[in-house]
């Protein structure tokens, strides 16, 4: 199966008066499939996120990447320069946890309206700021499995202010895998340890993966920090997670 065979399109997810732009990719063939919400980095639903969405569809899932900056910057997508990072962080700082959760829930509702989606099988994967948002989204009742990649600030803050997102760990009902590079300057090892301790404290079905020599953004093959070995290992863990929790 090649990428050209994957049905994909730009759609809009309704959330009240808001229309959230999203990128939808579906498996080839008839039938119904589990679904996965893909949460962007600070750079928007760009080529990398669209590629990940298609890769997930190729594994047999209906995958959708909503624009989590729809409220701040409709249509925003960019690359990975220092200026791009600055702009992306500015938009990130304007987000609110309640709005992000509302938009992810609206995306789940949209998925469940599709005849190709198994209604009780929804997962989530997120990268960078999206890794933080995915940790938040894991508290939503309908999320069965979550893969959170290098979500900075989980242990220290929450979008829009308030108690750090780690304080919501007890609300996670499904399985959560968290992936971190041990050379990530934005996520000290002590914060990774704190996340793991909190997951264990509340007996969350979880695993925390640490990759020596890997920096922030190690999964993204369009970033200088791409680490092919760590990315390949993490992808195998993600596939196993979704296979066990969404296809079982």
Backbone as CSV, one residue per row, in Angstrom:
resi,resn,N_x,N_y,N_z,CA_x,CA_y,CA_z,C_x,C_y,C_z
1,UNK,0.851,-1.197,0.000,0.000,0.000,0.000,0.887,1.247,0.000
2,UNK,0.678,2.135,-0.937,1.477,3.348,-0.931,0.610,4.532,-0.509
3,UNK,1.274,5.650,-0.217,0.577,6.808,0.329,-0.508,7.304,-0.612
4,UNK,-0.290,7.172,-1.926,-1.260,7.667,-2.892,-2.609,6.956,-2.753
5,UNK,-2.598,5.735,-2.248,-3.832,4.976,-2.125,-4.678,5.404,-0.930
6,UNK,-4.090,6.146,-0.002,-4.803,6.535,1.208,-5.782,7.663,0.900
7,UNK,-7.068,7.453,1.106,-8.013,8.566,0.938,-7.755,9.633,2.004
8,UNK,-7.529,10.863,1.571,-7.284,11.930,2.543,-7.895,13.220,2.030
9,UNK,-8.290,14.069,2.969,-8.963,15.306,2.588,-8.898,16.313,3.727
10,UNK,-9.103,17.544,3.385,-9.230,18.615,4.367,-10.706,18.757,4.710
11,UNK,-11.015,18.701,5.996,-12.401,18.768,6.447,-12.538,19.852,7.520
12,UNK,-13.754,20.083,7.957,-14.003,21.016,9.051,-14.812,20.321,10.134
13,UNK,-14.340,20.472,11.368,-14.985,19.871,12.531,-15.793,20.946,13.247
14,UNK,-17.103,20.785,13.367,-17.899,21.804,14.043,-17.763,21.720,15.558
15,UNK,-17.610,22.871,16.191,-17.622,22.963,17.651,-18.342,24.254,18.017
16,UNK,-19.659,24.178,18.131,-20.446,25.389,18.324,-20.340,26.270,17.091
17,UNK,-19.972,27.515,17.291,-19.810,28.448,16.173,-18.451,28.326,15.490
18,UNK,-17.576,27.519,16.066,-16.223,27.353,15.529,-16.184,26.208,14.526
19,UNK,-15.528,26.433,13.415,-15.264,25.384,12.431,-13.768,25.100,12.447
20,UNK,-13.394,23.940,12.946,-11.982,23.596,13.110,-11.480,22.902,11.848
21,UNK,-10.517,23.504,11.177,-9.904,22.852,10.024,-9.181,21.589,10.489
22,UNK,-9.253,20.541,9.689,-8.614,19.281,10.075,-8.205,18.514,8.832
23,UNK,-7.198,17.666,9.002,-6.710,16.809,7.917,-7.108,15.380,8.243
24,UNK,-7.859,14.753,7.357,-8.415,13.425,7.584,-7.811,12.428,6.600
25,UNK,-7.326,11.309,7.127,-6.807,10.224,6.286,-7.457,8.927,6.736
26,UNK,-7.848,8.095,5.757,-8.569,6.869,6.083,-7.917,5.665,5.419
27,UNK,-8.085,4.501,6.024,-7.541,3.296,5.399,-8.237,2.991,4.085
28,UNK,-7.569,2.232,3.268,-8.166,1.759,2.021,-9.080,0.579,2.348
29,UNK,-10.199,0.530,1.703,-11.071,-0.633,1.865,-12.367,-0.319,2.579
30,UNK,-13.250,-1.306,2.559,-14.559,-1.170,3.185,-14.476,-1.541,4.661
31,UNK,-15.530,-1.196,5.395,-15.608,-1.581,6.793,-15.435,-0.409,7.730
32,UNK,-15.425,-0.714,9.014,-15.219,0.315,10.023,-13.902,0.076,10.745
33,UNK,-13.273,1.173,11.173,-11.928,1.111,11.722,-11.849,1.909,13.024
34,UNK,-10.892,1.575,13.886,-10.633,2.442,15.033,-10.124,3.798,14.542
35,UNK,-10.164,4.783,15.409,-9.771,6.143,15.009,-8.686,6.686,15.925
36,UNK,-7.895,7.605,15.384,-6.818,8.246,16.141,-6.819,9.740,15.854
37,UNK,-6.815,10.538,16.916,-6.657,11.988,16.806,-5.164,12.310,16.878
38,UNK,-4.671,13.042,15.891,-3.257,13.422,15.815,-3.140,14.897,16.194
39,UNK,-2.355,15.190,17.228,-2.257,16.563,17.713,-0.907,17.159,17.313
40,UNK,-0.979,18.272,16.630,0.164,18.948,16.021,1.206,19.436,17.028
41,UNK,2.381,19.753,16.490,3.386,20.519,17.228,2.957,21.996,17.225
42,UNK,3.829,22.864,17.685,3.515,24.300,17.652,3.511,24.852,16.234
43,UNK,3.847,24.022,15.262,4.035,24.487,13.883,2.796,24.299,13.005
44,UNK,1.691,23.919,13.595,0.465,23.754,12.830,0.341,22.363,12.219
45,UNK,-0.723,22.169,11.469,-0.933,20.894,10.774,-0.122,20.966,9.478
46,UNK,1.180,20.837,9.638,2.096,21.015,8.514,2.402,19.678,7.840
47,UNK,3.377,19.678,6.936,3.666,18.478,6.148,4.008,17.280,7.027
48,UNK,4.742,17.521,8.110,5.114,16.417,9.012,3.875,15.802,9.657
49,UNK,2.990,16.639,10.167,1.797,16.129,10.839,0.875,15.431,9.844
50,UNK,0.772,15.969,8.639,-0.032,15.285,7.617,0.569,13.920,7.279
51,UNK,1.892,13.861,7.221,2.568,12.594,6.942,2.296,11.577,8.055
52,UNK,2.376,12.000,9.307,2.093,11.099,10.434,0.646,10.610,10.353
53,UNK,-0.270,11.518,10.023,-1.683,11.160,9.906,-1.868,10.083,8.843
54,UNK,-1.180,10.223,7.723,-1.264,9.223,6.654,-0.623,7.901,7.080
55,UNK,0.486,7.982,7.802,1.148,6.755,8.277,0.214,5.963,9.195
56,UNK,-0.505,6.674,10.035,-1.439,6.004,10.944,-2.591,5.384,10.161
57,UNK,-3.075,6.082,9.149,-4.139,5.517,8.304,-3.665,4.242,7.609
58,UNK,-2.429,4.215,7.190,-1.870,3.026,6.538,-1.821,1.828,7.477
59,UNK,-1.821,2.107,8.786,-1.814,1.017,9.768,-3.227,0.522,10.091
60,UNK,-4.240,1.140,9.462,-5.597,0.653,9.646,-6.473,1.463,10.577
61,UNK,-6.190,2.768,10.666,-6.975,3.652,11.533,-7.479,4.855,10.730
62,UNK,-8.665,5.328,11.069,-9.109,6.620,10.552,-8.399,7.674,11.397
63,UNK,-7.564,8.481,10.770,-6.727,9.445,11.500,-7.097,10.869,11.132
64,UNK,-7.144,11.727,12.132,-7.517,13.118,11.888,-6.640,14.044,12.718
65,UNK,-6.167,15.107,12.075,-5.327,16.101,12.744,-6.063,17.435,12.753
66,UNK,-6.672,17.805,13.880,-7.369,19.092,13.965,-6.384,20.232,14.176
67,UNK,-6.710,21.400,13.679,-5.866,22.583,13.866,-6.135,23.150,15.259
68,UNK,-5.256,22.883,16.201,-5.514,23.334,17.568,-5.241,24.832,17.747
69,UNK,-4.738,25.489,16.694,-4.603,26.946,16.715,-5.735,27.625,15.931
70,UNK,-6.823,26.911,15.687,-7.911,27.475,14.891,-8.425,28.786,15.490
71,UNK,-8.457,28.868,16.810,-8.960,30.063,17.478,-7.975,31.222,17.391
72,UNK,-6.670,30.909,17.367,-5.641,31.952,17.381,-5.173,32.353,15.980
73,UNK,-5.044,31.361,15.100,-4.433,31.627,13.790,-4.942,30.626,12.764
74,UNK,-6.143,30.832,12.232,-6.686,29.912,11.228,-5.740,29.765,10.034
75,UNK,-5.533,28.530,9.615,-4.694,28.267,8.449,-3.205,28.280,8.732
76,UNK,-2.813,28.454,9.987,-1.386,28.559,10.307,-0.678,27.220,10.122
77,UNK,0.411,27.261,9.385,1.362,26.151,9.340,2.709,26.709,8.929
78,UNK,3.760,26.139,9.487,5.078,26.690,9.238,6.139,25.611,9.358
79,UNK,7.395,26.046,9.219,8.513,25.123,9.302,9.177,25.153,10.665
80,UNK,10.523,25.057,10.679,11.215,24.827,11.937,12.373,25.794,12.193
81,UNK,12.311,26.982,11.602,13.357,27.965,11.850,13.158,28.587,13.233
82,UNK,14.151,29.350,13.668,14.046,30.033,14.960,12.849,30.978,14.978
83,UNK,12.592,31.656,13.855,11.454,32.566,13.777,10.136,31.781,13.824
84,UNK,10.100,30.619,13.168,8.912,29.772,13.198,8.611,29.323,14.628
85,UNK,9.656,28.956,15.350,9.498,28.523,16.749,8.939,29.663,17.598
86,UNK,9.453,30.854,17.377,8.980,32.021,18.136,7.489,32.255,17.904
87,UNK,7.070,32.221,16.647,5.658,32.461,16.314,4.784,31.343,16.875
88,UNK,5.224,30.106,16.708,4.454,28.971,17.205,4.256,29.019,18.706
89,UNK,5.281,29.449,19.421,5.173,29.559,20.883,4.221,30.681,21.281
90,UNK,4.205,31.752,20.511,3.281,32.845,20.810,1.839,32.364,20.734
91,UNK,1.523,31.571,19.720,0.167,31.046,19.601,-0.114,30.038,20.715
92,UNK,0.877,29.200,21.031,0.710,28.232,22.115,0.337,28.940,23.415
93,UNK,0.994,30.070,23.675,0.761,30.801,24.918,-0.620,31.436,24.988
94,UNK,-1.327,31.458,23.857,-2.685,32.018,23.830,-3.759,30.946,24.010
95,UNK,-3.354,29.693,24.081,-4.334,28.614,24.188,-4.807,28.432,25.627
96,UNK,-5.967,27.813,25.759,-6.564,27.507,27.060,-6.851,26.003,27.119
97,UNK,-6.546,25.387,28.249,-6.783,23.945,28.375,-8.238,23.582,28.107
98,UNK,-9.165,24.384,28.623,-10.588,24.074,28.444,-10.979,24.110,26.977
99,UNK,-10.434,25.069,26.224,-10.752,25.156,24.800,-10.111,24.012,24.017
100,UNK,-8.885,23.670,24.371,-8.203,22.560,23.705,-8.977,21.257,23.917
101,UNK,-9.410,21.013,25.157,-10.181,19.805,25.446,-11.514,19.821,24.695
102,UNK,-12.141,20.985,24.625,-13.392,21.115,23.891,-13.197,20.793,22.412
103,UNK,-12.100,21.277,21.846,-11.837,21.041,20.423,-11.493,19.581,20.144
104,UNK,-10.755,18.943,21.065,-10.453,17.519,20.885,-11.733,16.697,21.018
105,UNK,-12.593,17.050,21.982,-13.858,16.334,22.132,-14.732,16.504,20.894
106,UNK,-14.748,17.710,20.336,-15.509,17.941,19.104,-14.963,17.072,17.968
107,UNK,-13.655,16.909,17.932,-13.029,16.063,16.910,-13.438,14.605,17.093
108,UNK,-13.490,14.153,18.338,-13.955,12.786,18.623,-15.404,12.624,18.165
109,UNK,-16.230,13.609,18.473,-17.637,13.546,18.060,-17.757,13.475,16.538
110,UNK,-16.902,14.240,15.853,-16.905,14.214,14.384,-16.523,12.821,13.888
111,UNK,-15.472,12.261,14.469,-15.048,10.923,14.064,-16.184,9.920,14.236
112,UNK,-16.878,10.007,15.349,-17.950,9.055,15.647,-19.136,9.212,14.697
113,UNK,-19.200,10.345,13.988,-20.269,10.547,13.010,-19.956,9.898,11.665
114,UNK,-18.710,9.453,11.508,-18.296,8.855,10.243,-18.649,7.367,10.214
115,UNK,-19.251,6.889,9.145,-19.599,5.460,9.075,-18.385,4.546,9.082
116,UNK,-17.210,5.076,8.764,-15.992,4.260,8.704,-15.319,4.083,10.065
117,UNK,-15.885,4.692,11.114,-15.234,4.674,12.432,-15.968,3.764,13.408
118,UNK,-15.202,2.914,14.092,-15.731,2.139,15.209,-15.911,3.096,16.389
119,UNK,-17.119,3.210,16.883,-17.457,4.284,17.816,-16.754,4.185,19.168
120,UNK,-16.365,2.969,19.574,-15.779,2.805,20.908,-14.272,2.601,20.864
121,UNK,-13.640,2.986,19.768,-12.202,2.768,19.614,-11.537,4.054,19.132
122,UNK,-11.144,4.911,20.071,-10.506,6.181,19.708,-9.204,6.336,20.492
123,UNK,-8.138,6.632,19.770,-6.848,6.892,20.388,-6.396,8.307,20.100
124,UNK,-5.261,8.677,20.672,-4.713,10.020,20.473,-3.192,9.944,20.473
125,UNK,-2.580,10.744,19.613,-1.127,10.867,19.582,-0.784,12.336,19.386
126,UNK,0.217,12.827,20.096,0.591,14.230,19.967,2.083,14.427,20.138
127,UNK,2.572,15.498,19.531,4.006,15.763,19.502,4.293,17.192,19.964
128,UNK,5.384,17.372,20.726,5.789,18.716,21.151,4.650,19.297,22.001
129,UNK,4.165,20.477,21.716,3.014,20.987,22.456,1.837,20.023,22.337
130,UNK,1.726,19.380,21.191,0.681,18.380,21.010,0.833,17.187,21.939
131,UNK,2.067,16.900,22.363,2.281,15.845,23.352,1.692,16.223,24.696
132,UNK,1.810,17.512,25.026,1.186,18.027,26.245,-0.333,17.962,26.108
133,UNK,-0.854,18.404,24.972,-2.303,18.391,24.743,-2.827,16.954,24.749
134,UNK,-2.052,16.016,24.215,-2.470,14.613,24.221,-2.590,14.086,25.651
135,UNK,-1.691,14.519,26.535,-1.771,14.128,27.950,-3.064,14.674,28.555
136,UNK,-3.398,15.909,28.229,-4.683,16.476,28.643,-5.843,15.656,28.074
137,UNK,-5.765,15.355,26.795,-6.848,14.644,26.116,-7.049,13.243,26.670
138,UNK,-6.009,12.669,27.250,-6.128,11.333,27.841,-7.143,11.300,28.973
139,UNK,-7.487,12.470,29.501,-8.493,12.535,30.570,-9.914,12.474,30.022
140,UNK,-10.082,12.560,28.710,-11.415,12.457,28.106,-11.864,10.996,28.126
141,UNK,-13.105,10.783,28.473,-13.607,9.430,28.717,-13.475,8.510,27.510
142,UNK,-13.571,9.062,26.311,-13.607,8.212,25.115,-12.228,7.893,24.538
143,UNK,-11.182,8.451,25.119,-9.830,8.153,24.647,-9.343,6.871,25.307
144,UNK,-9.132,5.846,24.497,-8.736,4.534,25.005,-7.225,4.382,25.129
145,UNK,-6.483,5.022,24.223,-5.027,4.881,24.201,-4.391,6.190,23.746
146,UNK,-3.338,6.605,24.438,-2.679,7.882,24.145,-1.175,7.693,24.027
147,UNK,-0.597,8.300,22.989,0.853,8.354,22.824,1.277,9.816,22.894
148,UNK,1.989,10.178,23.946,2.409,11.563,24.175,3.914,11.680,23.947
149,UNK,4.279,12.447,22.910,5.688,12.617,22.573,6.208,13.961,23.069
150,UNK,7.221,13.902,23.910,7.971,15.060,24.414,7.116,16.305,24.638
151,UNK,6.086,16.117,25.471,5.206,17.239,25.824,5.809,18.073,26.939
152,UNK,6.398,19.182,26.584,7.038,20.040,27.587,5.994,20.684,28.488
153,UNK,6.333,20.836,29.750,5.497,21.578,30.681,4.418,20.776,31.374
154,UNK,4.292,19.495,31.088,3.242,18.691,31.721,3.340,18.771,33.244
155,UNK,4.576,18.760,33.744,4.789,18.745,35.198,4.791,20.138,35.815
156,UNK,4.778,21.182,34.992,4.985,22.531,35.543,3.906,23.547,35.212
157,UNK,3.057,23.292,34.209,2.064,24.287,33.800,0.896,23.615,33.091
158,UNK,-0.113,24.409,32.780,-1.186,23.968,31.906,-1.563,25.131,31.006
159,UNK,-1.988,24.870,29.779,-2.331,25.978,28.874,-3.375,26.915,29.472
160,UNK,-3.056,28.201,29.495,-3.970,29.199,30.034,-3.816,29.446,31.517
161,UNK,-3.014,28.637,32.197,-2.776,28.842,33.619,-3.578,27.906,34.501
162,UNK,-3.204,27.847,35.760,-3.850,26.934,36.699,-2.905,25.833,37.114
163,UNK,-3.447,24.830,37.781,-2.629,23.717,38.233,-1.959,23.029,37.044
164,UNK,-0.721,22.562,37.211,-0.047,21.864,36.112,-0.873,20.680,35.613
165,UNK,-0.729,20.376,34.365,-1.478,19.278,33.751,-1.257,17.958,34.474
166,UNK,-0.093,17.762,35.052,0.195,16.525,35.780,-0.814,16.286,36.900
167,UNK,-1.431,17.357,37.397,-2.420,17.238,38.477,-3.685,16.523,38.011
168,UNK,-3.866,16.376,36.694,-5.046,15.701,36.151,-4.797,14.222,35.890
169,UNK,-3.628,13.731,36.255,-3.246,12.358,35.926,-4.259,11.340,36.414
170,UNK,-4.823,11.558,37.581,-5.773,10.585,38.137,-7.028,10.448,37.282
171,UNK,-7.277,11.414,36.384,-8.463,11.370,35.524,-8.251,10.554,34.253
172,UNK,-7.038,10.058,34.028,-6.754,9.266,32.829,-7.365,7.879,32.992
173,UNK,-8.257,7.524,32.074,-8.967,6.250,32.181,-8.357,5.156,31.304
174,UNK,-7.754,5.544,30.181,-7.194,4.569,29.259,-5.712,4.312,29.506
175,UNK,-5.030,3.870,28.459,-3.596,3.586,28.516,-2.817,4.774,27.966
176,UNK,-1.706,5.104,28.610,-0.878,6.220,28.150,0.575,5.790,28.033
177,UNK,1.140,6.033,26.847,2.576,5.860,26.631,3.171,7.257,26.457
178,UNK,4.263,7.520,27.161,4.940,8.819,27.061,6.373,8.605,26.597
179,UNK,6.798,9.444,25.640,8.099,9.280,24.996,8.943,10.534,25.193
180,UNK,10.163,10.351,25.683,11.040,11.486,25.956,12.466,11.201,25.501
181,UNK,13.128,12.247,24.986,14.547,12.170,24.693,15.324,12.683,25.898
182,UNK,16.354,11.985,26.267,17.105,12.362,27.468,18.042,13.536,27.242
183,UNK,18.123,14.001,25.988,18.886,15.216,25.691,17.954,16.380,25.376
184,UNK,16.710,16.280,25.808,15.713,17.320,25.551,15.911,18.463,26.535
185,UNK,16.382,19.603,26.045,16.673,20.743,26.913,15.420,21.343,27.535
186,UNK,14.258,21.084,26.939,13.026,21.685,27.447,12.290,20.790,28.440
187,UNK,12.748,19.556,28.610,12.114,18.639,29.562,13.199,17.945,30.381
188,UNK,13.570,18.510,31.528,14.592,17.896,32.378,14.194,16.488,32.819
189,UNK,15.187,15.659,33.050,14.932,14.275,33.451,14.079,14.205,34.716
190,UNK,14.244,15.184,35.609,13.456,15.188,36.847,11.963,15.308,36.556
191,UNK,11.609,16.034,35.488,10.200,16.160,35.132,9.660,14.852,34.536
192,UNK,10.483,14.172,33.773,10.090,12.860,33.247,9.834,11.902,34.401
193,UNK,10.734,11.931,35.377,10.567,11.071,36.555,9.281,11.410,37.301
194,UNK,8.983,12.705,37.433,7.780,13.139,38.152,6.517,12.635,37.450
195,UNK,6.519,12.688,36.121,5.371,12.200,35.345,5.193,10.698,35.569
196,UNK,6.286,9.973,35.488,6.212,8.523,35.685,5.721,8.188,37.092
197,UNK,6.213,8.906,38.088,5.801,8.665,39.472,4.307,8.925,39.652
198,UNK,3.802,9.966,38.999,2.386,10.292,39.131,1.518,9.242,38.436
199,UNK,1.955,8.781,37.286,1.228,7.723,36.583,1.176,6.454,37.431
200,UNK,2.297,6.125,38.062,2.346,4.940,38.918,1.512,5.128,40.180
201,UNK,1.538,6.331,40.729,0.792,6.635,41.955,-0.687,6.323,41.794
202,UNK,-1.228,6.652,40.622,-2.657,6.437,40.384,-2.942,5.159,39.595
203,UNK,-1.931,4.307,39.497,-2.083,3.010,38.829,-2.636,3.144,37.410
204,UNK,-2.181,4.182,36.710,-2.566,4.344,35.314,-1.841,3.295,34.475
205,UNK,-2.559,2.664,33.581,-1.932,1.720,32.647,-1.015,2.535,31.735
206,UNK,0.276,2.454,31.962,1.183,3.390,31.293,2.588,2.822,31.163
207,UNK,3.324,3.428,30.229,4.765,3.196,30.107,5.424,4.520,29.746
208,UNK,6.593,4.768,30.312,7.380,5.949,29.987,8.662,5.475,29.316
209,UNK,8.894,5.965,28.110,10.054,5.549,27.316,11.068,6.680,27.283
210,UNK,12.300,6.356,27.620,13.393,7.325,27.623,14.424,6.907,26.576
211,UNK,14.818,7.856,25.731,15.768,7.554,24.663,17.048,8.350,24.872
212,UNK,18.103,7.650,25.208,19.403,8.295,25.423,19.918,8.879,24.114
213,UNK,20.466,10.079,24.202,21.036,10.724,23.023,20.027,11.401,22.126
214,UNK,18.736,11.298,22.474,17.690,11.914,21.660,17.275,13.252,22.257
215,UNK,17.050,14.231,21.394,16.685,15.577,21.828,15.205,15.836,21.551
216,UNK,14.755,17.047,21.852,13.365,17.420,21.592,13.077,17.326,20.089
217,UNK,11.924,16.779,19.742,11.556,16.656,18.336,12.194,15.482,17.631
218,UNK,12.668,14.489,18.388,13.438,13.411,17.763,12.634,12.578,16.773
219,UNK,11.299,12.632,16.836,10.486,11.821,15.931,10.294,12.471,14.563
220,UNK,10.526,13.772,14.479,10.219,14.524,13.266,11.399,14.518,12.293
221,UNK,11.210,13.886,11.140,12.302,13.765,10.173,12.564,15.056,9.401
222,UNK,11.831,16.124,9.724,12.076,17.424,9.103,12.817,18.380,10.032
223,UNK,13.179,17.895,11.208,13.882,18.732,12.174,15.327,18.275,12.311
224,UNK,16.208,19.201,12.649,17.613,18.869,12.829,17.812,17.866,13.960
225,UNK,16.874,17.828,14.891,16.982,16.942,16.049,16.478,15.524,15.776
226,UNK,16.083,15.248,14.540,15.580,13.915,14.193,16.597,12.847,14.563
227,UNK,16.107,11.810,15.252,16.948,10.682,15.648,16.304,9.421,15.076
228,UNK,16.877,8.940,13.996,16.259,7.844,13.248,16.023,6.605,14.114
229,UNK,17.016,6.256,14.916,16.901,5.061,15.745,15.818,5.190,16.795
230,UNK,15.814,6.311,17.510,14.800,6.532,18.540,13.408,6.618,17.924
231,UNK,13.307,7.293,16.766,12.013,7.430,16.098,11.462,6.065,15.690
232,UNK,12.332,5.207,15.167,11.901,3.879,14.734,11.434,3.039,15.920
233,UNK,12.180,3.099,17.014,11.789,2.349,18.209,10.453,2.846,18.753
234,UNK,10.302,4.176,18.818,9.065,4.750,19.351,7.873,4.392,18.473
235,UNK,8.061,4.407,17.175,6.971,4.070,16.250,6.491,2.640,16.468
236,UNK,7.413,1.727,16.718,7.026,0.339,16.987,6.192,0.250,18.262
237,UNK,6.561,1.047,19.279,5.788,1.057,20.527,4.393,1.627,20.294
238,UNK,4.312,2.674,19.489,3.011,3.275,19.180,2.130,2.265,18.451
239,UNK,2.686,1.591,17.471,1.906,0.610,16.714,1.399,-0.498,17.631
240,UNK,2.258,-0.935,18.546,1.852,-1.979,19.488,0.738,-1.483,20.409
241,UNK,0.877,-0.260,20.923,-0.140,0.340,21.787,-1.498,0.366,21.096
242,UNK,-1.540,0.922,19.900,-2.803,1.054,19.194,-3.354,-0.305,18.775
243,UNK,-2.474,-1.198,18.392,-2.914,-2.549,18.004,-3.611,-3.236,19.185
244,UNK,-3.011,-3.132,20.356,-3.538,-3.830,21.527,-4.780,-3.177,22.088
245,UNK,-4.821,-1.850,22.086,-5.897,-1.149,22.781,-7.033,-0.699,21.863
246,UNK,-6.761,-0.550,20.564,-7.792,-0.062,19.664,-8.331,-1.144,18.719
247,UNK,-7.526,-2.160,18.466,-7.981,-3.196,17.540,-8.398,-4.478,18.248
248,UNK,-8.117,-4.577,19.527,-8.449,-5.806,20.268,-9.956,-6.015,20.357
